[in-house]
Amino acid sequence: MTERHPGNRSRLGFELTALALIAVVVAVVGGSALLGSGGNSAAPSPTMTQAATQSQANAQSTPPTATGAISSTATGATSSATPGANPISPPLPAMLAAIGDSYSQAYDVSPTLPPGHDNVAYSWVLGTGVNDGVFSLLERFQALGASPTVVDAATSGKKIADAVRQARLVVAAAKQLPTGATVFVTFELGTNDLCDDPQTGTSVFLTQLRAAAAVLEAGLPPGSRILMLSVPDFIHFRAITQANATTRAFFASTSHWRKCAPFLGSRSRTPLSQASATLASYDKSLVAVCDEIEATYGPSGTLHCTRDGPGLAESDFAVADLSSVDYFHPSVLGQASMAEAAWRLGYWGQVPLPADSLQ
């Protein structure tokens, strides 16, 4: 910085005047950019569906805001950015919704918690636990300045047949959003179809998946986005649990030999080759439906769908990523891994997060 000697005052005044003019120009240009950015709109009124209200309180805290990030008010009524900074694109969602099963509910996530229960605070999607090691999608949106309404339609133990019901809950809540607001939906189902004995037929799976997709297509507000997850890679789970003495003995016991057999347990009426073919077919259906949504609605920006890669199929899991309660559901480490993979894959994965928000 220039030292302020008496002889420099006139030059300093000129420089300050020039800087002020530049600041005005930048502010005007920045304001014009914001007007065309399509920022977030208001969150819905408190009269939500039961599924929405059970988790809505999780999103009420005021998060840290990144420099240049879109920032929502406590009610999500407006969005703004630091003047002259580039707004986040696409705009952050006004609602975050989860369609899924126990994997999204963080069921049996840790042996230190009561067994046989959901633990949504640790969820890769909707988790709100402090210093728990799981930096959920909800927490990441909040770190960027959003305050999305939360709709937790995911229900432990459910199959693809429940997808239409869950999709309707999401759409009903979305209808309460103001014009211009968008929704981000995670779709994670199929594990219970695969692990049942007998398994859900592949044609039935596709039919029920398409029915749920149709509900979302018809009811989500324009500009909304879906993240479609593959069924967890149980072929990989079988490999890592059979290679580990502790987990191999666990699934060999009479108490667990029917758990997701023939992948994990050893007693099943379905041959492993047939079960593996069913897994591949489910994933093919999920990919096809997501690609259909993107091809049909993506070009107009009405609705987008992206599908996951190996990271969200848990193809890179180690035994430590599986809960030691049942070696079937993700552990805290597994939930954290899913959150990270989902964020990298998603639409905002390249947006820098505030350093003080990282866990």
C-alpha positions in Angstrom: 0.0 0.0 0.0 1.2 3.6 -0.8 2.4 5.6 2.2 0.3 8.7 2.6 2.9 11.7 2.5 1.5 15.2 2.2 3.0 15.5 -1.3 1.0 12.5 -2.5 -2.5 13.8 -1.5 -3.6 15.1 -4.9 -2.5 11.9 -6.7 -4.2 9.8 -4.0 -7.5 11.7 -4.4 -7.3 11.0 -8.2 -6.7 7.3 -7.6 -9.5 7.0 -5.1 -11.9 8.8 -7.6 -10.9 6.3 -10.3 -11.4 3.3 -8.1 -14.8 4.6 -7.1 -15.9 4.9 -10.7 -14.6 1.3 -11.4 -16.5 0.0 -8.4 -19.7 1.6 -9.7 -19.3 -0.1 -13.1 -18.6 -3.4 -11.5 -21.6 -3.2 -9.3 -23.9 -2.3 -12.2 -22.5 -5.2 -14.4 -22.7 -7.6 -11.4 -26.3 -6.6 -10.7 -27.3 -7.2 -14.3 -25.7 -10.6 -14.2 -27.7 -11.5 -11.0 -31.0 -10.4 -12.5 -30.6 -13.0 -15.2 -29.2 -15.7 -13.0 -32.5 -17.4 -12.2 -31.7 -17.6 -8.4 -33.6 -19.6 -5.8 -37.2 -18.7 -4.9 -39.0 -18.9 -1.6 -39.4 -22.1 0.4 -42.9 -23.3 1.0 -45.1 -22.4 3.9 -44.9 -24.5 7.1 -48.0 -26.5 6.0 -46.0 -29.4 4.5 -46.8 -33.1 4.1 -46.0 -35.3 7.1 -43.0 -36.7 5.2 -41.7 -33.2 4.6 -42.1 -31.9 8.1 -40.4 -34.8 9.9 -37.0 -33.6 8.6 -37.7 -29.9 7.8 -36.3 -28.8 11.1 -32.9 -30.1 10.1 -32.5 -27.3 7.5 -33.3 -24.3 9.7 -29.8 -23.3 11.0 -28.1 -20.5 9.2 -25.0 -21.9 7.5 -21.7 -20.2 6.5 -21.8 -18.5 3.1 -19.1 -18.9 0.5 -17.8 -15.8 -1.1 -19.7 -15.2 -4.4 -22.2 -18.0 -3.6 -25.9 -17.6 -3.8 -27.3 -17.0 -0.3 -30.8 -17.7 0.7 -32.7 -15.9 3.5 -33.9 -17.9 6.5 -37.2 -18.6 4.6 -35.5 -19.0 1.2 -37.5 -16.1 -0.1 -34.7 -14.5 -2.1 -31.3 -15.3 -3.5 -28.4 -13.0 -3.8 -24.7 -13.0 -4.4 -21.7 -10.8 -3.7 -21.9 -7.9 -6.2 -19.7 -8.6 -9.2 -19.3 -12.3 -8.3 -20.4 -15.1 -10.5 -23.7 -16.7 -9.2 -23.8 -20.5 -8.8 -25.1 -22.2 -11.8 -27.4 -24.0 -11.8 -29.1 -22.1 -9.0 -29.2 -24.0 -5.7 -32.4 -25.9 -5.0 -35.2 -24.6 -2.8 -36.1 -28.2 -1.8 -34.0 -31.4 -1.3 -36.0 -34.6 -1.4 -34.9 -38.2 -0.8 -36.7 -41.2 -2.4 -35.2 -44.4 -1.2 -34.8 -47.1 1.5 -32.6 -47.8 4.5 -29.5 -46.7 2.7 -30.8 -43.1 2.6 -32.0 -43.4 6.2 -28.6 -44.5 7.6 -30.3 -47.6 9.2 -28.0 -49.5 11.6 -25.2 -47.1 10.7 -23.1 -47.8 13.9 -22.9 -50.3 16.7 -22.8 -47.4 19.2 -26.5 -46.6 18.3 -29.6 -48.6 19.1 -29.9 -51.4 16.6 -32.8 -51.7 14.2 -33.4 -48.0 13.8 -33.0 -45.2 11.2 -30.4 -42.7 12.0 -31.1 -39.9 9.5 -28.6 -37.5 11.1 -25.9 -39.7 9.5 -27.5 -39.9 6.1 -25.4 -39.2 3.0 -28.4 -37.2 1.7 -30.1 -35.5 4.7 -27.6 -35.9 7.5 -27.2 -33.0 10.0 -24.9 -34.5 12.6 -22.2 -32.2 13.9 -18.6 -33.5 13.5 -19.8 -36.9 12.6 -17.6 -37.3 9.6 -20.6 -37.4 7.2 -20.8 -34.2 5.1 -24.2 -34.8 3.6 -25.7 -33.2 0.5 -28.0 -31.1 2.8 -25.0 -29.8 4.7 -23.1 -29.0 1.5 -26.1 -27.0 0.2 -26.3 -25.1 3.5 -22.6 -24.4 3.3 -23.1 -22.7 0.0 -25.8 -20.5 1.5 -29.0 -22.4 0.7 -31.7 -23.3 3.1 -33.6 -26.0 1.2 -36.8 -27.4 2.6 -36.3 -31.1 3.3 -38.6 -33.8 2.2 -37.6 -37.3 3.5 -39.9 -39.7 1.6 -37.3 -42.5 1.8 -38.5 -45.4 3.9 -36.5 -48.3 5.3 -37.4 -51.8 4.0 -39.3 -50.5 0.9 -39.0 -51.8 -2.6 -39.4 -50.2 -6.0 -43.2 -50.7 -5.6 -43.1 -47.9 -3.1 -41.5 -45.5 -5.5 -44.8 -44.0 -6.7 -46.0 -43.3 -3.2 -42.7 -41.6 -2.3 -42.7 -39.6 -5.6 -46.2 -38.4 -4.9 -45.1 -37.1 -1.4 -42.2 -35.2 -3.1 -44.5 -33.7 -5.8 -47.2 -32.7 -3.2 -44.6 -30.8 -1.2 -43.1 -29.3 -4.4 -46.4 -27.8 -5.4 -46.2 -25.5 -2.3 -43.1 -23.9 -3.6 -43.4 -20.5 -5.3 -42.9 -20.0 -9.0 -39.3 -20.4 -10.1 -38.2 -22.6 -7.2 -36.5 -25.9 -8.1 -36.2 -29.3 -6.4 -33.2 -31.7 -6.2 -34.3 -35.4 -5.8 -32.1 -38.3 -4.9 -33.5 -41.7 -6.1 -32.1 -44.8 -4.4 -34.2 -48.0 -4.5 -33.8 -51.6 -5.5 -31.7 -53.1 -2.7 -34.7 -54.8 -1.1 -36.0 -56.0 -4.5 -32.6 -57.6 -5.1 -32.2 -59.1 -1.6 -35.6 -60.6 -1.4 -36.1 -64.3 -2.1 -37.7 -64.4 -4.7 -36.5 -61.2 -6.2 -38.7 -58.7 -7.9 -39.1 -59.6 -11.6 -37.0 -57.4 -13.9 -40.0 -56.4 -16.1 -42.0 -55.5 -13.0 -39.1 -53.4 -11.7 -38.9 -51.4 -14.9 -42.7 -50.9 -15.0 -42.8 -49.6 -11.4 -39.7 -47.4 -11.9 -41.3 -45.8 -15.0 -44.5 -45.2 -13.1 -42.6 -43.3 -10.4 -40.6 -41.3 -13.0 -43.9 -40.3 -14.6 -45.1 -38.8 -11.3 -41.9 -36.8 -11.0 -41.9 -35.7 -14.7 -45.5 -34.4 -14.3 -45.2 -32.8 -10.9 -41.7 -31.4 -10.4 -41.3 -27.6 -11.1 -39.3 -26.6 -14.2 -35.6 -26.8 -13.8 -35.6 -29.5 -11.1 -33.0 -32.3 -11.1 -32.9 -35.9 -10.2 -29.9 -38.0 -9.1 -30.6 -41.6 -10.0 -28.5 -44.2 -8.0 -27.6 -47.7 -9.1 -28.4 -50.6 -6.9 -25.5 -51.2 -4.5 -22.8 -53.5 -5.9 -23.6 -56.7 -4.0 -21.3 -58.7 -6.2 -18.5 -56.6 -4.8 -20.0 -56.8 -1.3 -19.8 -60.6 -1.6 -16.2 -60.5 -2.6 -15.1 -58.3 0.3 -17.1 -60.1 3.0 -16.0 -63.5 1.8 -12.4 -62.4 1.9 -12.6 -61.3 5.5 -12.6 -63.9 8.2 -14.9 -62.0 10.6 -17.6 -61.2 8.0 -17.3 -64.7 6.4 -18.1 -66.3 9.8 -20.9 -63.7 10.4 -22.8 -64.7 7.2 -22.1 -68.4 7.7 -24.0 -68.4 11.0 -27.6 -69.6 11.1 -28.7 -66.2 12.2 -27.5 -64.5 9.0 -27.1 -67.0 6.3 -30.3 -65.8 4.6 -29.4 -62.1 4.7 -29.3 -60.9 1.1 -28.5 -64.4 -0.1 -27.0 -65.5 -2.4 -24.7 -62.5 -2.3 -24.0 -62.3 1.4 -25.7 -65.2 3.1 -25.3 -68.8 2.0 -28.9 -70.1 1.9 -30.9 -69.0 -1.1 -33.3 -70.5 -3.6 -31.8 -68.2 -6.3 -28.5 -69.2 -7.9 -25.8 -66.5 -7.7 -25.6 -66.2 -11.5 -29.3 -65.5 -11.7 -29.2 -63.0 -8.9 -26.2 -61.2 -10.6 -28.2 -61.0 -13.8 -31.1 -59.4 -12.0 -28.8 -56.8 -10.4 -27.4 -56.0 -13.9 -31.0 -55.7 -15.3 -32.1 -53.4 -12.5 -29.1 -51.1 -13.1 -29.8 -51.1 -16.8 -33.4 -50.0 -16.1 -32.3 -47.2 -13.8 -29.9 -46.0 -16.5 -32.4 -46.2 -19.2 -35.1 -44.3 -17.4 -32.8 -41.6 -16.3 -31.4 -41.2 -19.8 -35.0 -41.0 -21.1 -35.8 -38.2 -18.7 -32.7 -36.3 -19.8 -33.3 -36.8 -23.5 -36.9 -35.8 -23.3 -36.8 -32.8 -20.9 -33.1 -31.9 -20.6 -32.8 -29.9 -23.8 -35.6 -27.5 -22.7 -34.3 -27.4 -19.1 -37.7 -28.6 -17.8 -36.2 -31.5 -15.9 -32.7 -33.1 -15.7 -31.5 -36.5 -14.6 -28.0 -37.7 -14.0 -27.0 -41.2 -13.0 -24.2 -42.4 -10.7 -21.0 -44.2 -11.4 -19.2 -46.9 -9.4 -18.7 -44.6 -6.4 -22.4 -44.4 -5.5 -22.8 -48.1 -6.3 -20.3 -48.7 -3.5 -18.1 -50.6 -5.8 -15.1 -49.2 -4.0 -16.3 -50.1 -0.5 -14.0 -51.9 2.0 -15.4 -53.9 4.9 -14.9 -50.8 7.1 -17.5 -49.0 4.9 -20.1 -51.6 6.0 -21.8 -51.3 9.4 -20.5 -53.9 11.8 -24.1 -54.3 13.0 -25.1 -56.2 9.9 -22.3 -55.8 7.3 -25.1 -54.9 4.9 -25.8 -51.2 5.5 -23.2 -48.5 5.1 -21.2 -47.5 8.2 -20.5 -43.9 9.0 -17.5 -44.2 6.7 -19.7 -45.6 4.0 -22.3 -42.8 4.3 -19.5 -40.3 4.1 -18.1 -42.0 1.0 -21.6 -41.9 -0.6 -22.0 -38.2 0.2 -18.7 -37.3 -1.3 -19.3 -39.4 -4.5 -22.8 -37.9 -4.9 -21.5 -34.4 -4.6 -18.7 -34.8 -7.1 -21.1 -36.4 -9.5 -23.8 -33.8 -9.1 -24.4 -30.4 -10.7 -22.6 -28.3 -8.0 -19.6 -30.6 -7.5 -17.2 -28.0 -8.9 -18.4 -25.2 -6.7 -15.8 -24.4 -4.0 -17.1 -25.1 -0.5 -16.1 -22.7 2.3 -13.0 -24.0 4.1 -14.7 -23.8 7.5 -17.5 -26.1 6.4 -15.3 -29.1 5.5 -15.5 -31.9 8.0 
